[in-house]
């Protein structure tokens, strides 16, 4: 790992967290690889304390796991878990879409369209990390506007579990473009006020995303 020095004007803990997280998500730190505090601290150019705190946060995100007498390792890929998460997520986000449209259809459509336009701009400039964040925000908007804190909590938990699978796929520009097209179809249906069509577009988009991720997992990590 190339040595990385933190700038003085940035919060050390946050910078360390994002640095390690990015390397996990882009595959530079591979599934199953052990994360050693001293080595990470040396490579990043900081003490072990912010590294330890970052690793704890990453464990909460389900990106890494702690094994007694071994330490932290990057979580692996599990097809069965992925399929379960995708099915549950499809049901939850469909319900979120229905509730959000019932509450404020115009507000939902406006918020989502603004987000999609930002996604398109990020991709046009090849800013994939910015796109990944906007992609997450798109689904977060729907969950938040559903008006249910419990549903939002469930949705965010599922998407945290999905993170280590999905991040590798959205780094591919063609799948990212296809995903944005799926988002536009969802927004168009919401603007029409057609709940069933919006849910159908959402579930088609999630199914397409699931297939992209499964293709990656099975090709890179045979079961």
N, C-alpha and C positions, 0 to 999 in steps of 0.2 A: 504494500500500500504506500502510495506516495506521501511524503511528509506534508502535513497541512498545518499552517500556523494561523491561529485565531487573531483577528484584528481587535485592537483595544476597545473600539467603540461598539462592539457587539457583545450581547450577553453570552458568557461562556457556556453556561449550561444548555441554553437553547441551540447555540451553534454546534456544540458537540453532538447533541441529540439529532439534529437535522443532518449532520455530516455522516453519522453512522447509519441512520435510517435510509438516506439516499443510496448508500453503497449496498445495502441489503436489497432495496427495491430495484436497483438497476442490475443486480446480479453480480456485482464486483465481490461482494461477500456472499458466497453460495449457500444454499440450503444444506444443513448438516455441519457447516463450518463452526469451529469453536471461536468464541470471542474472548480474548484475554485482555483483562483491564490494563495491565502494565504495557503491553504492546500497543494497544489503542491509544493510551495516554501519550506514549512516546511519538507515535505517528502523527497524532493530532497536535501535539505540542502543548499539553496541559497536564494538570495533576490527575490522580486517579478518582478524586471525588466527583467531578462532573461526569466522568465516564461512567462511574457506578450508577449515578442518578439517571443518566441517559439509558443505560441498559435496563434499569427498572421500568422506565416509561415504555420502552420498546417491548418489554415482556407483557405489559398491560395491553398493548396493541396486538398481541399475539404474533408478533414478528419473530420473537426469539423465545426460548424457554430455558428455565434453570433446571439443571440436573445435579443432584447431590454428588459431591466429591468430583464433579467434572467442571461445573460452571455453566456459563451461558452458551447455547448453540443456536444457530438460525433454524427456525421451524422448517420442516420439510413440506412436501406436497402430497396431499391425500385426495384422490379422486372421489372416494365415497363421501368424505366430508364436504368437498366442493359441491357435489350434486345436491346434497341436503341443504346447504346454505343457500344455493341458488333457488331451489324450490320454495323455501320458506320466505326468502326475500321477495320473490315474485308475488306471493300472496299478500305480504305486508305492504309492499309499495302500491299494489292495486287498490288496497283499502285506503291508503294514504291519498292516492289520487282522487278517489271518489269523495272522501271527506273534504279534501282541499277544494274541489270544484263546487261542492255544496256550500261551502263557507264563503268563498270569494273567487269566482271563476276568472274575473277580469284581472284581479291582483295576481293570481297564480300565473296566468298567461303572460302578463307584462314582465313579471320577475324572471320567468323561465326564458322568455325571448331575449331579454337583456343578457342573461347568462350565456345563451347559445351564441349570440353575436360575439361575445368575448372569447368563447371557445374557438370560433372560426378565425378570429384575429390572431389568437395565440398560435394556432396551427399554421396560419399563413406566414408567420415569422419563425416557424420551427421551434417554438418555445414549448416543448413537450411537458416539462415539469409544471408550468403554469396551466397547461391544458388539463393535466391530471387533477390539479386542485379544483379547477372549474367544473370538471366532470363530477367530482364528489359533491360540489356545491349544488349542482343541478338536482340531484336526488335529495339532498338535504333540504332544499327549498320546498319540495313537495311534502316531505315529512313534517317540516315545521309548520307549513300552512294548513296541515290537516287539523291542527288545533289540539292534538293529543300528545301530551308529554310522554306517556307510556309508549305510544307507537314510535315516536321519535327516538326514544332510548333503545328500543328493540332494533330499529332500522340502523342506527349508528353502530350498535354492537355487531350486527351482521356484516356491515360494510368494513368494520375493522378486521373481522375474520377473513374477509375477501381480499384484503389489501395485498397480502403477499402473493396471491394468485394473479390478481388483475394487473398489478403494476408492470409485470414483465410484458404483458400483451399490449397495453396502451402505449408503450414505448415504440411500438411499430406504427408508423404514420398511416398506413392504409387502414388498419383497424380503428385508429382514432378518428379518421375521416368518416368511416362508416358509422361509428358511434354517434358523431355529431348529426349525421343525417337522420339517425333514429331519434335523437332528441328533437329535431325539427318536426318530425312527423307527430310526436307526442304533443308538442306545443300547438301545432296546427289543429289537431283534434280538440284540444282544450279551448282554443279560440273560437271554434265552431260551437262549443258548448255541448259536444257529443261525448258524454262520459264513457259509454261502452267502447267507442272508437278510440278514445284516449287510453283506456286500460288495455285494449287489444294492441295498440301501438307500443305501449310500455312493456307489455309481456313479450312481444316479439323482439323488442330491443334487448331485453334481459336474456332471452333465449339465445339470441345471436352472440351476446357477450359471453354467455356460458360456453357456447360451442368454441369460440375463439380461445378461451382460457383452457378448456379441456384439450384442445388440439396442442396447445403449448405444453401443458403438463405431461401429456402422454408421449410427446416427442422428446422432451428434455429430461423427463423423470419417469421412465417406464416403471409400471407397478409390478 
